[in-house]
Amino acid sequence: MNIDLQTREIQPLRHTYAQVARYIGGDKVATRYQEATLGAQAETNFHYRPTWDPEHELFDRSRTQVQMADWYALRDPRQFYYANWTMTRARQQDAMESSYQFVESRGLVGKMSDAVRAKACEALMPLRHAAWAGNQNNAAVCAYGWGTAFTAPAMFHAMDHLGVAQYLTRLGLALDEPGVLEAGRNDWLQGPRWQVLRRYVEDTMVLRDPFELFIAQNLALDGQLYPLMYGRFVDEHLALQGGTAVAMLTTFMPEWHDESARWIDAVVKVAAAESDANRALISGWARDWAARAQAALLPVAELALGEPGQQAAGDARRALGARLAKAGLAA
């Protein structure tokens, strides 16, 4: 009995989905990011307007004052979709686990002075609640924004903020007893140095415009908080005081901030370049919220760094100003 094996090449009738082809200029082979993102926004067949907001459709471009001819122009330079985002975060989680194993196996926390451990907990534990607010705010951007290119990364960003809050919780438990978490919560609710930041956070949580919320949370606040607290305070100040363990156990935060800044800056740059009206609107939001964020972070910087905290807060604000100018905004 003879068996004749032959190969046959099957030509696909089309290379991608019709809604993706409209955005990439014809029937071309699309990337996984493009297929997961382009044309995925629900636009039709809404049965009724939401009873809690009858002025808008369930998904409505008019929820923001920013106007875009094509909301899919706000693409993520990281090209994150669910699969590669989870794989990236899994690798970072493995690195964090290795850091915890290293710190624990060598007893690095026990080699820190009580004063350094106390200062780390005092300055970082209340930030668990700021990170939770970042989770809520980015979930709101996803819920009320328009266009999957804008809203999908916002949901990833929301879960990243939740991860930051969890890492801070784990840090507190590594440095001290569980009561340190309650102390951080009490400071967030009652500590005089934290109330301006808490007011800022709570004011952002009631913003109605999703793009303004994006600016207030991800650009104005996080753009100063992360370089200040995880750069200047943890990586420089605490490390020089013998707090290298804290720097190792918070390595995700500055690494994540630098990575996500690429997405945030790209969104702002493209939206501002769309029109003079967009540029003026976004520049105004950025200036106002950045000034408020600097004022809110100043007492926290002084708590963490002492007298040099004022200079550190000013440096963070100037660095953010450079980002705004590079994105085409009037900084």
C-alpha positions as CSV (number, residue, x, y, z in Angstrom):
1,M,0.0,0.0,0.0
2,N,1.4,3.3,-1.0
3,I,0.7,6.6,0.8
4,D,1.2,9.8,-1.1
5,L,1.7,12.8,1.2
6,Q,1.3,16.2,-0.4
7,T,1.3,19.7,1.1
8,R,-1.3,22.2,0.1
9,E,-1.2,25.9,0.8
10,I,-4.5,27.3,1.9
11,Q,-4.8,31.0,1.1
12,P,-6.9,32.9,3.6
13,L,-9.9,34.8,2.1
14,R,-8.9,37.8,4.2
15,H,-6.0,38.6,6.5
16,T,-7.8,40.4,9.3
17,Y,-11.2,41.6,10.5
18,A,-13.1,44.1,8.5
19,Q,-13.2,46.7,11.3
20,V,-9.4,46.4,11.7
21,A,-8.8,46.7,7.9
22,R,-10.5,50.1,7.9
23,Y,-7.9,51.4,10.2
24,I,-4.7,49.9,8.7
25,G,-5.4,50.7,5.1
26,G,-6.8,47.5,3.6
27,D,-6.7,43.8,4.0
28,K,-3.2,43.4,5.5
29,V,-1.9,41.1,8.2
30,A,-2.6,42.9,11.5
31,T,-0.7,42.6,14.7
32,R,-2.4,41.1,17.8
33,Y,-2.5,44.6,19.3
34,Q,-4.3,46.0,16.3
35,E,-6.8,43.2,16.2
36,A,-7.5,43.5,20.0
37,T,-7.9,47.3,19.8
38,L,-9.0,48.8,16.5
39,G,-12.7,49.1,15.9
40,A,-13.7,47.4,19.1
41,Q,-15.6,50.3,20.6
42,A,-19.3,49.6,20.8
43,E,-21.1,52.3,18.8
44,T,-24.6,51.0,17.9
45,N,-27.6,49.0,19.2
46,F,-27.8,50.8,22.6
47,H,-31.3,50.0,23.8
48,Y,-31.8,53.1,26.0
49,R,-29.9,55.9,27.6
50,P,-28.6,55.2,31.1
51,T,-31.3,56.2,33.6
52,W,-28.5,57.7,35.8
53,D,-27.3,59.9,33.0
54,P,-30.0,60.5,30.4
55,E,-28.1,63.2,28.7
56,H,-25.6,60.7,27.3
57,E,-25.6,57.4,25.5
58,L,-24.1,54.4,27.3
59,F,-20.9,55.1,25.4
60,D,-20.7,58.7,24.3
61,R,-17.9,60.9,22.8
62,S,-19.5,64.0,24.4
63,R,-18.6,62.9,27.9
64,T,-15.3,64.7,27.4
65,Q,-14.6,68.2,26.0
66,V,-11.6,66.8,24.1
67,Q,-12.5,66.3,20.4
68,M,-10.8,63.7,18.2
69,A,-11.6,62.9,14.6
70,D,-10.3,59.4,15.3
71,W,-10.1,58.2,18.9
72,Y,-8.1,55.2,17.8
73,A,-5.2,57.6,17.1
74,L,-4.5,57.5,20.8
75,R,-2.5,54.3,20.5
76,D,-0.3,52.7,23.2
77,P,3.4,52.7,22.1
78,R,3.8,49.6,24.3
79,Q,1.1,47.9,22.2
80,F,-0.4,46.3,25.2
81,Y,-3.4,44.0,24.9
82,Y,-4.5,41.6,27.6
83,A,-2.1,38.7,26.8
84,N,1.2,40.6,26.5
85,W,0.2,42.9,29.4
86,T,-0.3,39.9,31.7
87,M,2.9,38.3,30.5
88,T,4.9,41.5,31.2
89,R,3.5,41.9,34.7
90,A,4.1,38.2,35.4
91,R,7.8,38.6,34.6
92,Q,7.9,41.7,36.9
93,Q,6.1,39.7,39.6
94,D,8.8,37.0,39.4
95,A,11.4,39.6,39.8
96,M,9.7,41.0,42.9
97,E,9.4,37.5,44.4
98,S,13.2,37.1,43.8
99,S,13.8,40.4,45.6
100,Y,11.7,39.3,48.6
101,Q,13.5,36.0,48.8
102,F,16.9,37.8,48.7
103,V,15.9,40.3,51.4
104,E,14.4,37.6,53.6
105,S,17.2,35.1,53.1
106,R,19.9,37.6,54.1
107,G,17.9,39.3,56.9
108,L,18.2,42.7,55.3
109,V,15.1,44.1,57.1
110,G,16.6,43.2,60.5
111,K,19.8,45.0,59.6
112,M,17.9,48.3,59.2
113,S,17.7,50.7,62.1
114,D,14.3,51.1,63.8
115,A,14.3,54.8,62.8
116,V,14.7,54.0,59.1
117,R,12.0,51.3,59.2
118,A,9.6,53.7,61.0
119,K,10.3,56.5,58.5
120,A,9.7,54.1,55.6
121,C,6.3,53.0,57.1
122,E,5.3,56.6,58.0
123,A,6.0,57.9,54.5
124,L,4.8,55.0,52.4
125,M,1.9,53.2,54.1
126,P,-0.7,56.0,53.5
127,L,0.2,55.8,49.8
128,R,-1.7,52.5,49.7
129,H,-4.9,54.6,49.7
130,A,-3.6,57.0,47.0
131,A,-2.9,53.9,44.8
132,W,-6.3,52.6,45.4
133,A,-7.8,55.9,44.3
134,G,-5.6,55.6,41.1
135,N,-7.3,52.2,40.6
136,Q,-10.7,53.7,40.9
137,N,-9.9,56.7,38.7
138,N,-8.5,54.7,35.8
139,A,-11.5,52.3,36.0
140,A,-13.6,55.4,35.6
141,V,-11.6,56.5,32.6
142,C,-12.2,53.1,31.1
143,A,-15.9,53.2,31.8
144,Y,-16.6,56.7,30.5
145,G,-13.9,57.2,27.9
146,W,-14.3,56.5,24.2
147,G,-12.3,54.2,22.0
148,T,-10.6,51.0,22.9
149,A,-7.2,52.4,22.2
150,F,-7.8,54.9,25.1
151,T,-9.9,52.9,27.5
152,A,-8.2,49.4,27.4
153,P,-4.8,50.7,28.6
154,A,-6.7,52.7,31.3
155,M,-8.1,49.4,32.6
156,F,-4.6,47.8,32.6
157,H,-3.4,51.0,34.4
158,A,-6.2,50.6,37.0
159,M,-5.1,47.1,37.9
160,D,-1.5,48.2,38.0
161,H,-2.4,50.8,40.6
162,L,-4.1,48.0,42.6
163,G,-0.8,46.0,42.3
164,V,1.1,49.0,43.7
165,A,-1.3,49.1,46.7
166,Q,-0.7,45.4,47.3
167,Y,3.0,45.8,47.1
168,L,2.9,48.5,49.6
169,T,0.8,46.3,51.9
170,R,3.3,43.5,51.6
171,L,6.2,46.0,52.3
172,G,4.5,47.1,55.5
173,L,4.1,43.5,56.7
174,A,7.7,42.8,55.8
175,L,8.9,45.8,57.8
176,D,6.6,45.7,60.8
177,E,3.6,44.2,62.5
178,P,0.1,44.4,60.8
179,G,-0.7,47.4,63.0
180,V,1.5,49.5,60.7
181,L,-1.2,49.3,58.0
182,E,-3.9,50.6,60.4
183,A,-1.5,53.4,61.4
184,G,-1.1,54.3,57.7
185,R,-4.8,54.4,57.3
186,N,-5.2,56.7,60.3
187,D,-2.6,59.0,59.0
188,W,-4.4,59.1,55.6
189,L,-7.7,60.0,57.3
190,Q,-6.4,62.3,60.1
191,G,-2.7,63.1,59.7
192,P,-2.3,66.9,59.0
193,R,0.4,66.4,56.4
194,W,-1.7,64.0,54.4
195,Q,-5.0,66.0,54.2
196,V,-4.1,68.2,51.2
197,L,-3.2,65.1,49.2
198,R,-6.3,63.3,50.4
199,R,-8.4,66.3,49.3
200,Y,-6.7,66.2,45.9
201,V,-7.4,62.5,45.5
202,E,-11.1,62.8,46.6
203,D,-11.6,65.7,44.2
204,T,-10.4,63.7,41.3
205,M,-12.7,60.9,42.1
206,V,-15.8,63.1,41.3
207,L,-14.5,64.5,38.0
208,R,-17.0,63.9,35.2
209,D,-14.7,64.4,32.2
210,P,-12.7,61.2,31.6
211,F,-9.9,62.9,29.8
212,E,-9.5,65.5,32.5
213,L,-9.4,62.7,35.0
214,F,-6.7,61.0,33.0
215,I,-4.6,64.2,33.2
216,A,-5.3,64.8,36.9
217,Q,-4.5,61.3,38.0
218,N,-1.9,59.8,35.6
219,L,0.0,62.9,34.5
220,A,-0.3,65.6,37.2
221,L,-0.3,63.5,40.3
222,D,1.5,60.3,39.5
223,G,4.0,62.3,37.3
224,Q,5.2,63.9,40.5
225,L,4.4,61.4,43.2
226,Y,6.4,58.5,41.8
227,P,9.7,60.3,41.1
228,L,9.4,62.1,44.5
229,M,8.5,59.2,46.8
230,Y,10.1,56.2,45.0
231,G,13.0,58.0,43.4
232,R,14.1,60.8,45.7
233,F,12.9,59.3,49.0
234,V,13.3,55.5,48.6
235,D,16.1,55.1,46.1
236,E,18.2,58.0,47.2
237,H,17.4,59.0,50.8
238,L,16.4,55.7,52.4
239,A,19.1,53.7,50.6
240,L,21.8,56.0,51.9
241,Q,20.4,55.5,55.4
242,G,20.6,51.7,55.3
243,G,17.2,51.1,53.7
244,T,18.4,49.2,50.7
245,A,15.8,46.5,51.5
246,V,13.0,49.0,51.0
247,A,14.4,50.0,47.6
248,M,14.5,46.4,46.6
249,L,11.0,45.7,47.7
250,T,9.6,48.7,45.8
251,T,11.5,48.3,42.5
252,F,8.2,47.7,40.6
253,M,7.0,51.2,41.3
254,P,9.6,53.4,39.5
255,E,10.0,50.8,36.8
256,W,6.3,50.7,36.1
257,H,6.1,54.5,36.2
258,D,8.8,55.0,33.6
259,E,7.1,52.4,31.4
260,S,3.6,53.8,31.7
261,A,4.8,57.3,31.2
262,R,5.4,56.4,27.6
263,W,1.7,55.6,27.1
264,I,0.5,58.7,29.0
265,D,2.8,61.1,27.1
266,A,1.9,59.6,23.8
267,V,-1.9,60.0,24.5
268,V,-1.4,63.6,25.6
269,K,0.8,64.5,22.6
270,V,-1.5,63.1,20.0
271,A,-4.6,64.6,21.6
272,A,-3.0,68.0,22.0
273,A,-1.8,68.0,18.3
274,E,-5.3,67.3,17.1
275,S,-6.4,71.0,17.3
276,D,-5.5,74.3,19.0
277,A,-8.7,73.9,21.1
278,N,-7.5,70.6,22.4
279,R,-4.0,71.9,23.1
280,A,-5.4,74.9,25.1
281,L,-7.9,72.8,27.0
282,I,-5.4,70.0,27.9
283,S,-2.6,72.6,28.7
284,G,-5.0,74.3,31.2
285,W,-5.9,71.1,32.9
286,A,-2.3,70.0,33.1
287,R,-1.1,73.4,34.6
288,D,-4.0,73.6,37.1
289,W,-3.8,70.0,38.3
290,A,0.0,69.9,38.4
291,A,0.1,73.0,40.6
292,R,-2.5,71.4,42.9
293,A,-0.6,68.2,43.0
294,Q,2.7,69.9,43.8
295,A,1.0,71.7,46.7
296,A,-0.5,68.5,47.9
297,L,2.8,66.6,47.8
298,L,4.8,69.3,49.5
299,P,3.8,68.4,53.1
300,V,4.4,64.7,52.3
301,A,7.8,65.5,50.9
302,E,8.7,67.4,54.0
303,L,7.5,64.5,56.1
304,A,9.6,62.1,54.2
305,L,12.8,64.1,53.5
306,G,12.7,66.9,56.1
307,E,13.9,70.3,55.0
308,P,15.2,69.1,51.6
309,G,11.6,67.9,50.8
310,Q,10.7,71.4,49.4
311,Q,13.5,71.3,46.9
312,A,12.7,67.7,46.0
313,A,9.0,68.6,45.3
314,G,10.1,71.5,43.2
315,D,12.4,69.2,41.2
316,A,9.6,66.8,40.6
317,R,7.4,69.6,39.3
318,R,10.1,70.9,37.0
319,A,10.6,67.4,35.6
320,L,6.9,67.1,34.9
321,G,7.0,70.5,33.2
322,A,9.7,69.2,30.9
323,R,7.4,66.3,30.0
324,L,4.5,68.6,29.3
325,A,6.6,70.8,27.0
326,K,7.9,67.7,25.2
327,A,4.2,66.6,24.7
328,G,3.4,69.9,23.1
329,L,1.6,71.5,26.0
330,A,2.1,75.0,27.4
331,A,3.8,73.9,30.6
